[in-house]
């Protein structure tokens, strides 16, 4: 693994892991009062774009991290729409 790959992998792990506490809290409590519908809508679209970008480049750290984050963000967005 090159230094560039290591940095990309580390960035992917850290940014995805930083998202987990919010996702866990939302799944556990179903409290979406503090979640901005606009922010999560734009964020989810942005993550989908990053995932597509990673696929087009065959950059697997980007693909894996954004596939996980897209799943979590989509679930939170769906909960926001359901429980608001």
N, C-alpha and C positions, 0 to 999 in steps of 0.2 A: 504494500500500500504506500503510495507516495504521500508526501507532506500535504499536497493539495487535497487528496482524497481523505486524509485524516482530518484536516480542517473542515471539510465539507460534511463528513460524518459526524464530527463533534458538534457542529452547528445544527445539524438535523436533529440529533439526539437532544440537545439542550432546548431548542425551540419547541420541539414536540413535548418534551417533559414539562416545560413551563406551562403548557396548556392543560395538563392533566388535573391539577387541583381545582380549576374552575369546572371542568367537565365532571369530576367526581362529586363536587358539591351540588351541581345542578341535577345530576342523576339521583343522588341520594335524597335531596330535600324536595325536588321538583319546584324549587323556588326560583323563578325566573324574573322576579321583580327588578333585580339589578342588572339584567341583561338587556342591552340596547338592541332592538330589532334591526335598526339601520346598520349599526356596526357589525353585527353578526351576519347580516345579509351580504354586505360588502366584503367582509373577511372571508366568508365561505366561497364567494365567487373568486376572490384573490387566491385562495388556497387551491381551488380547482385549476386556475391558470398555472400556478406553480407546478402542480402535478402534471399537467399537460406538457409544460416546458421540460420537466424532468424526463418524461417519457420520450419526447422528441429528441432529447440529447442522450438518451440512455444513461442518465445520471441516477443511479440507483439509490444513493442516499437521499436525493431530492424526492424521488418517486416514493420511497417507503415512508419517509417522514410526512410527506404531504398526503399520502393515502390514509395514514392513521389520523392525522389532524383533520382531514376532510370528513372522515367518518364521525369523529367527535363533534366537530363544528356543525355538521348537518343534523346530528341528533339533538344538539342543544337548540339549534334554530327551529327544528320541528317541535321541541318541547315549548319554546317561547311562543310559537304560533298556537299550540294547543292549550297551554295553561295561563295565557295572559289574561 
